């Protein structure tokens, strides 16, 4: 079966939550299904992010979540592709590429200046997927963070 991607609605929350929870666990967090559901539900209800879900038939196998940002220099909106995850058993079937294409299409439809994503330095598999889909690693800027609260 081929992978289909659609923009999620509130009706898709229960399909996304297990994937979002697995994504968080991939990055070293403890399982928290109620917290994951609350977080995803709030993003959708408050229109704070755009989430695409990858489906293999009727089974949810991956998702991508984008947050709106802006480029002051470019005087445009942009998107941060903050989360992208494909269930391990569904990898290498085109879901990640389909999700990246949906993100690119959304960026074009919203007339955004660019899309941006970050990934862990040791996440080589994801880096290969991004680069094979036309994403270019930035070697000009450093990313800094400041932890406000625990």
PAMAR-688114 format. One record per atom (N, C-alpha, C): residue number from 0; residue in three letters; atom name; x, y negated, z negated. Coordinates in steps of 0.001 Angstrom, whole numbers. Atoms other than C-alpha are relative to their C-alpha. Example, Ala and Ser with C-alpha at 12.3 -4.5 7.8 and 13.67 -1.06 7.14 Angstrom:
# residues 2
NUTOR	0	ala	N	890	1190	0
NUTOR	0	ala	CA	12300	4500	-7800
NUTOR	0	ala	C	900	-1200	0
NUTOR	1	ser	N	-820	1190	60
NUTOR	1	ser	CA	13670	1060	-7140
NUTOR	1	ser	C	-770	-1090	-730
//
This chain:
# residues 150
NUTOR	0	unk	N	829	1183	0
NUTOR	0	unk	CA	0	0	0
NUTOR	0	unk	C	872	-1244	0
NUTOR	1	unk	N	-780	1222	-29
NUTOR	1	unk	CA	1177	-3531	603
NUTOR	1	unk	C	-352	-880	-1204
NUTOR	2	unk	N	160	902	1134
NUTOR	2	unk	CA	1571	-6213	-2047
NUTOR	2	unk	C	-807	-1214	441
NUTOR	3	unk	N	787	1213	-225
NUTOR	3	unk	CA	-1032	-8988	-2143
NUTOR	3	unk	C	272	-944	-1166
NUTOR	4	unk	N	-213	996	1044
NUTOR	4	unk	CA	-576	-12223	-4081
NUTOR	4	unk	C	-1170	-964	4
NUTOR	5	unk	N	1063	988	109
NUTOR	5	unk	CA	-3269	-14517	-5376
NUTOR	5	unk	C	283	-927	-1170
NUTOR	6	unk	N	-66	960	1093
NUTOR	6	unk	CA	-3468	-17608	-7539
NUTOR	6	unk	C	-987	454	-1064
NUTOR	7	unk	N	840	-535	1059
NUTOR	7	unk	CA	-4864	-16630	-10899
NUTOR	7	unk	C	-1055	-998	-468
NUTOR	8	unk	N	1041	753	679
NUTOR	8	unk	CA	-7966	-17825	-12665
NUTOR	8	unk	C	-89	552	-1419
NUTOR	9	unk	N	181	-468	1372
NUTOR	9	unk	CA	-9099	-17388	-16233
NUTOR	9	unk	C	-417	1473	-33
NUTOR	10	unk	N	428	-1395	-66
NUTOR	10	unk	CA	-10592	-14046	-15148
NUTOR	10	unk	C	1166	978	119
NUTOR	11	unk	N	-1172	-861	-183
NUTOR	11	unk	CA	-7074	-12702	-14520
NUTOR	11	unk	C	892	100	-1239
NUTOR	12	unk	N	-868	48	1191
NUTOR	12	unk	CA	-5694	-13322	-18027
NUTOR	12	unk	C	367	1399	-480
NUTOR	13	unk	N	-288	-1337	539
NUTOR	13	unk	CA	-5996	-9696	-19155
NUTOR	13	unk	C	929	802	900
NUTOR	14	unk	N	-915	-689	-915
NUTOR	14	unk	CA	-4134	-8488	-16055
NUTOR	14	unk	C	1421	-528	-151
NUTOR	15	unk	N	-1321	625	100
NUTOR	15	unk	CA	-1253	-10921	-16625
NUTOR	15	unk	C	670	268	-1346
NUTOR	16	unk	N	-562	-60	1354
NUTOR	16	unk	CA	-793	-10537	-20392
NUTOR	16	unk	C	1017	1123	-191
NUTOR	17	unk	N	-1020	-1040	202
NUTOR	17	unk	CA	966	-7125	-20374
NUTOR	17	unk	C	1296	-290	767
NUTOR	18	unk	N	-1184	359	-784
NUTOR	18	unk	CA	3320	-8362	-17640
NUTOR	18	unk	C	763	-1142	-672
NUTOR	19	unk	N	-624	1130	671
NUTOR	19	unk	CA	3991	-11636	-19462
NUTOR	19	unk	C	693	459	-1284
NUTOR	20	unk	N	-600	-548	1212
NUTOR	20	unk	CA	4655	-9721	-22687
NUTOR	20	unk	C	1283	772	330
NUTOR	21	unk	N	-1190	-756	-422
NUTOR	21	unk	CA	7093	-7389	-20879
NUTOR	21	unk	C	1115	-947	438
NUTOR	22	unk	N	-971	1022	-413
NUTOR	22	unk	CA	8817	-10436	-19352
NUTOR	22	unk	C	698	-595	-1218
NUTOR	23	unk	N	-574	580	1222
NUTOR	23	unk	CA	9310	-11965	-22796
NUTOR	23	unk	C	925	1015	-695
NUTOR	24	unk	N	-833	-1039	617
NUTOR	24	unk	CA	10660	-8660	-24120
NUTOR	24	unk	C	1297	186	776
NUTOR	25	unk	N	-1199	-70	-832
NUTOR	25	unk	CA	13115	-8547	-21183
NUTOR	25	unk	C	1016	-1036	-465
NUTOR	26	unk	N	-875	1063	483
NUTOR	26	unk	CA	14508	-11803	-22588
NUTOR	26	unk	C	191	33	-1516
NUTOR	27	unk	N	-380	-211	1395
NUTOR	27	unk	CA	14884	-10382	-26103
NUTOR	27	unk	C	-1029	-373	-1052
NUTOR	28	unk	N	1046	337	964
NUTOR	28	unk	CA	11584	-11375	-27720
NUTOR	28	unk	C	-739	1264	-431
NUTOR	29	unk	N	814	-1117	477
NUTOR	29	unk	CA	9434	-9042	-29809
NUTOR	29	unk	C	-1340	-5	716
NUTOR	30	unk	N	1325	-108	-605
NUTOR	30	unk	CA	6189	-7771	-28348
NUTOR	30	unk	C	-995	-824	-813
NUTOR	31	unk	N	1009	829	655
NUTOR	31	unk	CA	3342	-10178	-29114
NUTOR	31	unk	C	-1143	-206	985
NUTOR	32	unk	N	1104	75	-960
NUTOR	32	unk	CA	273	-9440	-27011
NUTOR	32	unk	C	-1008	-1110	-334
NUTOR	33	unk	N	931	1101	294
NUTOR	33	unk	CA	-2054	-11815	-28917
NUTOR	33	unk	C	603	-1373	310
NUTOR	34	unk	N	-663	1265	-301
NUTOR	34	unk	CA	476	-14638	-28643
NUTOR	34	unk	C	131	-220	1499
NUTOR	35	unk	N	-120	94	-1456
NUTOR	35	unk	CA	1042	-13894	-24957
NUTOR	35	unk	C	-1348	-380	617
NUTOR	36	unk	N	1327	318	-535
NUTOR	36	unk	CA	-2696	-13981	-24295
NUTOR	36	unk	C	-375	-1452	-283
NUTOR	37	unk	N	314	1389	353
NUTOR	37	unk	CA	-3138	-17272	-26147
NUTOR	37	unk	C	781	-962	884
NUTOR	38	unk	N	-847	878	-796
NUTOR	38	unk	CA	-224	-18843	-24276
NUTOR	38	unk	C	-487	-84	1449
NUTOR	39	unk	N	449	-28	-1407
NUTOR	39	unk	CA	-1388	-17755	-20808
NUTOR	39	unk	C	-1381	-640	125
NUTOR	40	unk	N	1356	566	-41
NUTOR	40	unk	CA	-5021	-18621	-21541
NUTOR	40	unk	C	56	-1527	-85
NUTOR	41	unk	N	-116	1454	149
NUTOR	41	unk	CA	-4028	-22136	-22679
NUTOR	41	unk	C	570	-658	1256
NUTOR	42	unk	N	-577	588	-1213
NUTOR	42	unk	CA	-1881	-22767	-19599
NUTOR	42	unk	C	-1062	-104	1097
NUTOR	43	unk	N	1023	-3	-1047
NUTOR	43	unk	CA	-4771	-21811	-17313
NUTOR	43	unk	C	-1139	-957	-353
NUTOR	44	unk	N	1121	856	398
NUTOR	44	unk	CA	-7555	-23531	-19284
NUTOR	44	unk	C	356	-1482	38
NUTOR	45	unk	N	-426	1398	27
NUTOR	45	unk	CA	-5536	-26746	-19631
NUTOR	45	unk	C	601	-460	1323
NUTOR	46	unk	N	-558	319	-1311
NUTOR	46	unk	CA	-4396	-26644	-16002
NUTOR	46	unk	C	1444	-501	-114
NUTOR	47	unk	N	-1387	405	262
NUTOR	47	unk	CA	-780	-26866	-17200
NUTOR	47	unk	C	1021	779	813
NUTOR	48	unk	N	-907	-754	-857
NUTOR	48	unk	CA	704	-24295	-14862
NUTOR	48	unk	C	-795	643	1116
NUTOR	49	unk	N	588	-780	-1085
NUTOR	49	unk	CA	55	-22396	-11672
NUTOR	49	unk	C	614	1385	-116
NUTOR	50	unk	N	-475	-1374	139
NUTOR	50	unk	CA	295	-18635	-11959
NUTOR	50	unk	C	-483	806	1193
NUTOR	51	unk	N	330	-919	-1079
NUTOR	51	unk	CA	419	-16207	-9074
NUTOR	51	unk	C	179	1417	-531
NUTOR	52	unk	N	-77	-1396	420
NUTOR	52	unk	CA	-192	-12506	-9593
NUTOR	52	unk	C	177	876	1239
NUTOR	53	unk	N	-239	-960	-1081
NUTOR	53	unk	CA	1124	-9714	-7377
NUTOR	53	unk	C	-800	1256	-291
NUTOR	54	unk	N	850	-1177	141
NUTOR	54	unk	CA	-1242	-6825	-6807
NUTOR	54	unk	C	422	1077	986
NUTOR	55	unk	N	-217	-1178	-839
NUTOR	55	unk	CA	-495	-3364	-5485
NUTOR	55	unk	C	-1319	760	-57
NUTOR	56	unk	N	1383	-473	78
NUTOR	56	unk	CA	-4031	-2332	-4609
NUTOR	56	unk	C	-716	-868	-1016
NUTOR	57	unk	N	665	780	1046
NUTOR	57	unk	CA	-5976	-3351	-7699
NUTOR	57	unk	C	842	-79	-1274
NUTOR	58	unk	N	-877	-8	1173
NUTOR	58	unk	CA	-3012	-2959	-10072
NUTOR	58	unk	C	926	-1218	15
NUTOR	59	unk	N	-892	1144	154
NUTOR	59	unk	CA	-1201	-6078	-11314
NUTOR	59	unk	C	1413	524	-250
NUTOR	60	unk	N	-1371	-507	112
NUTOR	60	unk	CA	2540	-5473	-10818
NUTOR	60	unk	C	1027	-1099	-242
NUTOR	61	unk	N	-944	1091	210
NUTOR	61	unk	CA	4107	-8928	-11175
NUTOR	61	unk	C	-704	-1333	-60
NUTOR	62	unk	N	559	1343	44
NUTOR	62	unk	CA	3581	-12620	-11713
NUTOR	62	unk	C	1115	-1027	123
NUTOR	63	unk	N	-892	1161	-17
NUTOR	63	unk	CA	5195	-15999	-11197
NUTOR	63	unk	C	-781	-1167	-588
NUTOR	64	unk	N	640	1159	620
NUTOR	64	unk	CA	4430	-19096	-13273
NUTOR	64	unk	C	811	-1247	303
NUTOR	65	unk	N	-644	1266	-354
NUTOR	65	unk	CA	5215	-22614	-12087
NUTOR	65	unk	C	-569	-1123	-859
NUTOR	66	unk	N	396	1176	758
NUTOR	66	unk	CA	5150	-25804	-14119
NUTOR	66	unk	C	290	-1244	836
NUTOR	67	unk	N	-251	1232	-752
NUTOR	67	unk	CA	4798	-29270	-12586
NUTOR	67	unk	C	1093	-837	-662
NUTOR	68	unk	N	-1029	942	437
NUTOR	68	unk	CA	7801	-31581	-12872
NUTOR	68	unk	C	80	-1092	1071
NUTOR	69	unk	N	-83	1109	-943
NUTOR	69	unk	CA	8844	-34744	-11032
NUTOR	69	unk	C	1447	-338	280
NUTOR	70	unk	N	-1305	509	-347
NUTOR	70	unk	CA	11845	-36119	-9230
NUTOR	70	unk	C	-107	-1525	109
NUTOR	71	unk	N	39	1461	13
NUTOR	71	unk	CA	12243	-39793	-10113
NUTOR	71	unk	C	763	-572	1179
NUTOR	72	unk	N	-824	484	-1106
NUTOR	72	unk	CA	14977	-40284	-7538
NUTOR	72	unk	C	-728	200	1328
NUTOR	73	unk	N	697	-306	-1250
NUTOR	73	unk	CA	12922	-38627	-4807
NUTOR	73	unk	C	-1422	-515	69
NUTOR	74	unk	N	1366	538	65
NUTOR	74	unk	CA	9646	-40224	-5917
NUTOR	74	unk	C	-1049	1031	413
NUTOR	75	unk	N	922	-1071	-365
NUTOR	75	unk	CA	7862	-36876	-5601
NUTOR	75	unk	C	-236	915	-1192
NUTOR	76	unk	N	194	-1081	953
NUTOR	76	unk	CA	6426	-34063	-7590
NUTOR	76	unk	C	900	1160	409
NUTOR	77	unk	N	-788	-1208	-254
NUTOR	77	unk	CA	8328	-30793	-7855
NUTOR	77	unk	C	-580	1093	-892
NUTOR	78	unk	N	485	-1121	813
NUTOR	78	unk	CA	7772	-27383	-9410
NUTOR	78	unk	C	1166	760	-597
NUTOR	79	unk	N	-947	-871	687
NUTOR	79	unk	CA	9756	-25394	-11954
NUTOR	79	unk	C	-590	1398	-4
NUTOR	80	unk	N	411	-1403	37
NUTOR	80	unk	CA	9393	-21690	-11271
NUTOR	80	unk	C	637	561	-1265
NUTOR	81	unk	N	-547	-322	1315
NUTOR	81	unk	CA	9833	-20866	-14931
NUTOR	81	unk	C	38	1495	-273
NUTOR	82	unk	N	121	-1428	302
NUTOR	82	unk	CA	8750	-17234	-15013
NUTOR	82	unk	C	-259	784	1280
NUTOR	83	unk	N	262	-944	-1089
NUTOR	83	unk	CA	8982	-14454	-12454
NUTOR	83	unk	C	335	1377	-534
NUTOR	84	unk	N	-202	-1337	533
NUTOR	84	unk	CA	8581	-10812	-13388
NUTOR	84	unk	C	-752	1005	844
NUTOR	85	unk	N	627	-1140	-677
NUTOR	85	unk	CA	7858	-7539	-11619
NUTOR	85	unk	C	233	1216	-884
NUTOR	86	unk	N	-106	-1207	817
NUTOR	86	unk	CA	7139	-4367	-13581
NUTOR	86	unk	C	1064	926	583
NUTOR	87	unk	N	-1148	-805	-438
NUTOR	87	unk	CA	10121	-2037	-13437
NUTOR	87	unk	C	-373	1072	1022
NUTOR	88	unk	N	405	-1076	-920
NUTOR	88	unk	CA	8244	803	-11711
NUTOR	88	unk	C	-469	-512	1353
NUTOR	89	unk	N	480	588	-1252
NUTOR	89	unk	CA	7098	-1616	-8987
NUTOR	89	unk	C	1061	-818	728
NUTOR	90	unk	N	-1058	777	-642
NUTOR	90	unk	CA	10432	-3190	-8117
NUTOR	90	unk	C	429	643	1317
NUTOR	91	unk	N	-483	-427	-1318
NUTOR	91	unk	CA	11930	-2918	-4621
NUTOR	91	unk	C	-1139	356	951
NUTOR	92	unk	N	1149	-233	-883
NUTOR	92	unk	CA	8466	-2915	-3028
NUTOR	92	unk	C	-491	-1303	623
NUTOR	93	unk	N	359	1265	-624
NUTOR	93	unk	CA	8351	-6580	-2019
NUTOR	93	unk	C	-798	-964	-859
NUTOR	94	unk	N	811	877	855
NUTOR	94	unk	CA	6455	-8046	-4974
NUTOR	94	unk	C	724	-1306	-318
NUTOR	95	unk	N	-742	1225	332
NUTOR	95	unk	CA	9201	-10511	-5948
NUTOR	95	unk	C	41	-944	1202
NUTOR	96	unk	N	-26	828	-1209
NUTOR	96	unk	CA	9539	-11747	-2372
NUTOR	96	unk	C	-1375	-609	266
NUTOR	97	unk	N	1355	509	-217
NUTOR	97	unk	CA	5765	-12086	-2066
NUTOR	97	unk	C	-317	-1124	-985
NUTOR	98	unk	N	227	1047	1007
NUTOR	98	unk	CA	5645	-14121	-5301
NUTOR	98	unk	C	818	-1254	328
NUTOR	99	unk	N	-831	1152	-385
NUTOR	99	unk	CA	8539	-16336	-4171
NUTOR	99	unk	C	-597	-716	1209
NUTOR	100	unk	N	635	614	-1167
NUTOR	100	unk	CA	6770	-16913	-849
NUTOR	100	unk	C	-1247	-786	-399
NUTOR	101	unk	N	1182	720	482
NUTOR	101	unk	CA	3577	-17884	-2684
NUTOR	101	unk	C	413	-1303	-674
NUTOR	102	unk	N	-505	1218	649
NUTOR	102	unk	CA	5582	-20375	-4761
NUTOR	102	unk	C	433	-1023	1045
NUTOR	103	unk	N	-441	909	-1064
NUTOR	103	unk	CA	7178	-21850	-1627
NUTOR	103	unk	C	-1202	-609	722
NUTOR	104	unk	N	1202	476	-682
NUTOR	104	unk	CA	3790	-22110	72
NUTOR	104	unk	C	-734	-1028	-869
NUTOR	105	unk	N	653	942	911
NUTOR	105	unk	CA	2332	-23812	-3001
NUTOR	105	unk	C	761	-1328	-24
NUTOR	106	unk	N	-806	1216	-48
NUTOR	106	unk	CA	5213	-26285	-2998
NUTOR	106	unk	C	-270	-805	1259
NUTOR	107	unk	N	282	676	-1269
NUTOR	107	unk	CA	4559	-27081	653
NUTOR	107	unk	C	-1403	-605	1
NUTOR	108	unk	N	1385	480	21
NUTOR	108	unk	CA	797	-27413	144
NUTOR	108	unk	C	-171	-1224	-902
NUTOR	109	unk	N	99	1125	932
NUTOR	109	unk	CA	1329	-29840	-2747
NUTOR	109	unk	C	983	-1111	349
NUTOR	110	unk	N	-945	1007	-504
NUTOR	110	unk	CA	3909	-31823	-738
NUTOR	110	unk	C	1081	-349	-1036
NUTOR	111	unk	N	-1035	163	1026
NUTOR	111	unk	CA	6544	-31313	-3415
NUTOR	111	unk	C	1360	-217	621
NUTOR	112	unk	N	-1361	234	-470
NUTOR	112	unk	CA	10125	-32441	-3084
NUTOR	112	unk	C	827	1272	19
NUTOR	113	unk	N	-758	-1231	77
NUTOR	113	unk	CA	11545	-29103	-4159
NUTOR	113	unk	C	-573	915	-1066
NUTOR	114	unk	N	280	-987	1039
NUTOR	114	unk	CA	11191	-25986	-6263
NUTOR	114	unk	C	1317	292	-702
NUTOR	115	unk	N	-1197	-279	786
NUTOR	115	unk	CA	13632	-25123	-9024
NUTOR	115	unk	C	-256	1223	-865
NUTOR	116	unk	N	100	-1098	956
NUTOR	116	unk	CA	14301	-22012	-11070
NUTOR	116	unk	C	1326	178	-701
NUTOR	117	unk	N	-1205	-346	747
NUTOR	117	unk	CA	16789	-20834	-13655
NUTOR	117	unk	C	-91	1482	-336
NUTOR	118	unk	N	-27	-1383	451
NUTOR	118	unk	CA	17868	-17330	-14521
NUTOR	118	unk	C	1280	219	-789
NUTOR	119	unk	N	-1174	-312	815
NUTOR	119	unk	CA	20329	-15754	-16917
NUTOR	119	unk	C	1193	301	908
NUTOR	120	unk	N	-1224	-212	-767
NUTOR	120	unk	CA	23919	-15628	-15686
NUTOR	120	unk	C	210	1481	288
NUTOR	121	unk	N	-222	-1435	-187
NUTOR	121	unk	CA	23944	-11850	-16146
NUTOR	121	unk	C	-1157	702	729
NUTOR	122	unk	N	1126	-596	-717
NUTOR	122	unk	CA	20651	-11300	-14276
NUTOR	122	unk	C	319	41	1498
NUTOR	123	unk	N	-527	-77	-1359
NUTOR	123	unk	CA	22477	-10377	-11093
NUTOR	123	unk	C	-1048	512	988
NUTOR	124	unk	N	1029	-535	-904
NUTOR	124	unk	CA	19584	-8379	-9630
NUTOR	124	unk	C	-950	-1111	447
NUTOR	125	unk	N	904	1106	-354
NUTOR	125	unk	CA	17291	-11424	-9767
NUTOR	125	unk	C	714	-1006	894
NUTOR	126	unk	N	-761	951	-818
NUTOR	126	unk	CA	20023	-13666	-8345
NUTOR	126	unk	C	49	455	1455
NUTOR	127	unk	N	-45	-539	-1365
NUTOR	127	unk	CA	20300	-11384	-5326
NUTOR	127	unk	C	-1340	-189	704
NUTOR	128	unk	N	1327	188	-583
NUTOR	128	unk	CA	16548	-11543	-4773
NUTOR	128	unk	C	-204	-1457	381
NUTOR	129	unk	N	189	1428	-284
NUTOR	129	unk	CA	16503	-15350	-5005
NUTOR	129	unk	C	818	-419	1220
NUTOR	130	unk	N	-882	407	-1096
NUTOR	130	unk	CA	19462	-15806	-2687
NUTOR	130	unk	C	-431	624	1331
NUTOR	131	unk	N	451	-631	-1243
NUTOR	131	unk	CA	18094	-13316	-139
NUTOR	131	unk	C	-1289	-635	526
NUTOR	132	unk	N	1227	696	-399
NUTOR	132	unk	CA	14910	-15428	-70
NUTOR	132	unk	C	226	-1490	224
NUTOR	133	unk	N	-306	1373	-384
NUTOR	133	unk	CA	16706	-18686	710
NUTOR	133	unk	C	238	-979	-1130
NUTOR	134	unk	N	-275	879	1128
NUTOR	134	unk	CA	17182	-20110	-2789
NUTOR	134	unk	C	1508	-203	-101
NUTOR	135	unk	N	-1423	346	41
NUTOR	135	unk	CA	20534	-21861	-3238
NUTOR	135	unk	C	388	-349	-1429
NUTOR	136	unk	N	-477	276	1358
NUTOR	136	unk	CA	22445	-21841	-6509
NUTOR	136	unk	C	667	-1366	-56
NUTOR	137	unk	N	-553	1336	197
NUTOR	137	unk	CA	23324	-25315	-7769
NUTOR	137	unk	C	1342	115	-715
NUTOR	138	unk	N	-1321	16	624
NUTOR	138	unk	CA	27017	-25737	-8489
NUTOR	138	unk	C	452	-1417	-338
NUTOR	139	unk	N	-350	1399	246
NUTOR	139	unk	CA	26907	-29527	-8942
NUTOR	139	unk	C	-420	-500	-1371
NUTOR	140	unk	N	554	512	1250
NUTOR	140	unk	CA	24901	-29941	-12155
NUTOR	140	unk	C	74	1052	-1094
NUTOR	141	unk	N	63	-858	1179
NUTOR	141	unk	CA	25143	-28487	-15635
NUTOR	141	unk	C	-1384	-121	-610
NUTOR	142	unk	N	1264	25	723
NUTOR	142	unk	CA	22030	-27583	-17589
NUTOR	142	unk	C	333	-54	-1484
NUTOR	143	unk	N	-169	138	1445
NUTOR	143	unk	CA	21940	-28723	-21210
NUTOR	143	unk	C	-1341	213	-659
NUTOR	144	unk	N	1227	-158	784
NUTOR	144	unk	CA	19390	-27806	-23846
NUTOR	144	unk	C	241	-541	-1392
NUTOR	145	unk	N	-54	447	1386
NUTOR	145	unk	CA	18603	-29156	-27288
NUTOR	145	unk	C	-1156	675	-722
NUTOR	146	unk	N	1023	-741	731
NUTOR	146	unk	CA	16738	-26950	-29739
NUTOR	146	unk	C	-650	-932	-1013
NUTOR	147	unk	N	736	905	876
NUTOR	147	unk	CA	14074	-29044	-31467
NUTOR	147	unk	C	-526	724	-1224
NUTOR	148	unk	N	591	-739	1115
NUTOR	148	unk	CA	12355	-26419	-33615
NUTOR	148	unk	C	122	1493	246
NUTOR	149	unk	N	-73	-1465	-70
NUTOR	149	unk	CA	12485	-22718	-34360
NUTOR	149	unk	C	-1380	569	187
//
